[in-house]
Structures are given as C-alpha cells and as structure tokens.
Amino acid sequence: MDSANIKNTGLRGITIATTKISDVNGALGKLIYRGYLVKDLAENTTFEEVIYLLLYERLPGIDELEEFTKKINSESDLHDGIIQAMKIMPKDSLPMDVLQACISLLSNYEEDVTSKSRDIVTEMAIRLISKTSSIVATWQRIRNDEEPIKADPKLNHASNFLYMVSGKYPSKEVSHFFDTCLVLHAEHSFNASTFSAREVASTRAHIYSAVSAAVGSLSGELHGGANQRVMEMLQKIDSVENVDNYIENELAKGRKVMGLGHAVYQVDDPRALILAPMSKRMGELAGETKWYEMSQLLEKNAKEVFKKKKNMDIYVNVDFYSASLYHSMGIPVDLFTPIFAVSRVSGWVAHVLEEQFAEAAPKPVLYRPESEYIGDYCGPAECFLEDLEER
C-alpha cells in the first residue's frame, strides 16, 4: 500500500463489530438505546430504568425496578481500603486519575474477578455502576477535608450522588435534572471510551480492567474532558457583553471552540436540545442566568460565523449546555468529566458483557488493527553493523 495515501482516520467510518446496545444516526440526529429514542427515555424513565435496559435488554417492571434500585443502593459503600487509599493521595490529584486508580483497586475486593459466568460478571457490573458514583463523591469530600457520606437508601442514584457530594438533600427538580443528565450520558455506541473498554474486554481481561481503560480514555479533553473545557471557556469570556467577537477571534488564532461539532452528528446533538432548557431553568433556580445566556449567544454567533466565513454549518454537542447546567448546580468544574463517567459506566459495562458473552455469530475476536510502517529501513545486516561502527 502506498503510505502517501494513508490517512490517520482514527478508525472513523470503519465498522469493527456488531452491537445491540445503541445506535447513533448522525444525519437525523437520533440516538437509540436498545431500540428506544434517548429523547423518549429522558422524558419518561429514570436512570435506574436505563441501567436495567442496558444490562438486561428490556425495561423493568414496577417490582423489578424497585428491587433493582435497592440493589444499586446496597452496593454503594466503599471498602475501607479504598477510602484509606484516597486519604493518602495528594489533594490536588486529578479526579479522573483518582477514579481510574480506585476502579482498579476495586478488583482486589472481588472473590472471583476473573469469572467467566455472565451472571457473576453482571453482578460486578452493578457494583461498578454504584461504586463509581461513590468514588467520585467520596473524593470530593476527602480532598476538601470533609468526611465521606454514605448513600441514603431512600434516595435514587442521582439524588444520592448530589447528597454524598454536598451533604445536602437536593430539591425534587434539581434531582430530576441530574437524573435526566445521567440518562442522556449513559451510552453512545462505539465512542472512544467505549471502544477502549471493548478492546480490553476482547483480550478477556476482567471487567474492572476494561472500565479502568475506559476512564483513562474519557479523561482526554477531546472526549469527556470537553465539558470542562466548555465551562473554562465560558469563565474566560465571563459576561454576555464579551461574547460577540469571541468566535471570530478564536478562529482567527486557529483555536477550537469547545462544545461545537461532533464526530458523528451532522445536526445539533439531540442531547443538547434537551439540556439547553434545563440549563436555562437551573440558572434561574441558582439566581445566575448568565452562563446559559452566554452559551445561547455563543451558539447563535458560532453558527453565523461558520456559515459566513467557512460556508459550513456547525452544530452544538452534548458538552455545550451540560457545562453551564452542572455549574449552576454548584458542581466543581473538574468534576464534570467524572460525572460523565458516573453515567457512562452503565454503557461501558453493557458493552463489556456484550463483548465477552455475545450469543450472536460471529463470536467476538481479539481486536488487533493493522498499521503501515512509514519509518526508516536500514537494509541488510552489514548496514546496521556499519552504523554501529560509526557510533
């Protein structure tokens, strides 16, 4: 193959496996979990129902949901060893690094972490979903010299996270908003972090290794870290009055505008359309609407500038409005990406289960892509020996 014709595509457009978990239709702006539009799930279900759907391929009945919610709550406590490990970590450690380290540590507390039983691995998956939330909340407490708070069995997963972080019970409306955020971020087909999880799972490594790899992938600013970058951008702009020339100035300097554009969608991200009005309302509840107003004006200006200067359409992605929404909830900016993980872990574990226990043919195989070597070639052995002599 002619190396000059090879492009670094990042595997875009390359189908590497089949899945029954989710589908993204970028042209139509549709995201589907197990056959259901994410818009319908966000409006009519809870995060617990979505977890159940991702793991068991169907929505739960009323009694099943009640038992499943209790199950998730019952798995939320962290082992003393995990908490002690966090207490000796530097307080300025990156939250995603802490999360990745603690997820790896969790495997040491499993009796049969290498089990090949789907039922046993599914139990581990539920524990991972529950404890990921606890790890993020616990680290927020520890790094601020506060004692960790245990989950309240009367609360759902979303409410418990907000409670364990702040020590305050969230209002019904705020809890509902956060629950919807978890639903929207739960799954997105073969994104970078999910691909990382599946690639590791394809080696038959255990589920904790696969999820740890996914966390590492999500931490990058081009993936889960983008929502943090959006908020940092808003804080840099600081006011609605400063928005007008921002897009043109950034493009003139060759910089990216975070929260704009997506690897798949050719229209506005369907999740952003749900998050935007929530961001507006959350700003009203917090008594500070400027973050939403700035986001709205940035979106408007960006679409106009890209059309005028580049003759192209640009669209907002899920990070664009989730940033202002989380900020208005009082969540620290560097917890935005860990919160992404609190939700997306449900999708990761579903993909690990599918990768390792899929019943459909063909069976999953070890992921092993090829590359084209474009480096130097020194020729026969005598050339190598001559090089050595010259040194």
Secondary structure, DSSP 8 states (H G I E B T S, - for coil): --GGG----TTTT------SSEEEETTTTEEEETTEEHHHHHHH--HHHHHHHHHHSS---HHHHHHHHHHHHHT----HHHHHHHHTS-TTS-HHHHHHHHHHHHGGG-TTTT---HHHHHHHHHHHHHHHHHHHHHHHHHHTT-------TTS-HHHHHHHHHHSS---HHHHHHHHHHHHHHS--SS-HHHHHHHHHHTTT--HHHHHHHHHHHHTSTTTTTHHHHHHHHHHHH-SGGG-TTHHHHHHHTT---TTB--SS-SS--HHHHHHHHHHHHHHHHHT--HHHHHHHHHHHHHHHHHHHHHS----B-HHHHHHHHHHHTT--GGGHHHHHHHHHHHHHHHHHHHHHH--SSS------------S----SHHHHHHHHHH-
